[in-house]
Amino acid sequence: MSDRPKVYRVGDVTVTRVTEMVIGGVSPEIYFPGSWDPDFLESNNDSLPAGLIDSNAQLIVTIGTWVVKTPEHTILIDTATGNDKNLPLNPDLANLQLPYLERLKDAGVTPEEVDYVLLTHLHVDHVGWNTKLVDGHWVPTFPNARYVFPLKEQEYYGSTASHNSKNEADFNVFEESVLPVIEAGLAETIGPEGGVFLDRFTFIPTPGHSIGQMSISLRSGGEEALFGADVMHHPFQVLHPEWNSMYCEFEDQARASRRFVLEHIADRPVIYFSTHFPESAAGYVTREGNGFKWSFI
Ligand SMILES: [Zn+2]
């Protein structure tokens, strides 16, 4: 069952998607609370690519990782949900048994080969494979990697402050998926201003969805890409940047960051690598009329 994944090139770097889960049947009314327009599908029929909704007009979303290979390093961007997790407040993502590591292998990576794990933020569906359960203990899945993430995320989700936030889905996540890599001495943090990392990458603050989320830009050989994290969850938000998902914790900031990213990539050939879009999860944003348009690549 090994489908060879599609490989994108950005200068001398390759980027490959490893999808952990494809989730259909997601109600748009629930996913975009207070925003969803029931006439949206009909009025945008001509400008929407295929594959965004299922046969019942419900959203299709995915959860996944981007594998980035530079001439020097093997890098993962975000690590999906993970297996065996104890998530009493999030039963849909709890105790998964998915062949993520086999799919990673299909994308040409063994856990030992990973040099860096770059995390855009510390929500449940972005940090899970940081660790795996061995003999009842959570241990780093990528033993030779440095795990790099925004400091603000650690400060917030590692404290009780986040327990009052709307993301109850993240209960237990820090303890099982982040703390073990910190305790193993493998963690490195990025300050609130972001900045250049390993020459080709730049952490760009795009807060709102979570308290300190950062998008990660990649520049190589005159080409450019952006790993947008959860600035957007679904291509519908390219057409409606004001629509927040149900998971966006700081709503005004989330809208501002989404608008900033769209403006930043719309006029140049910047590949946008999403975390949760369906299909390839990668594409381009261009301008159309007064707004923006999404095309998969
Ligand atoms: Zn997410």
Residues whose N, C-alpha, C, O or C-beta is under 5 A from the ligand:
A	BS01	ZN	D125 D230
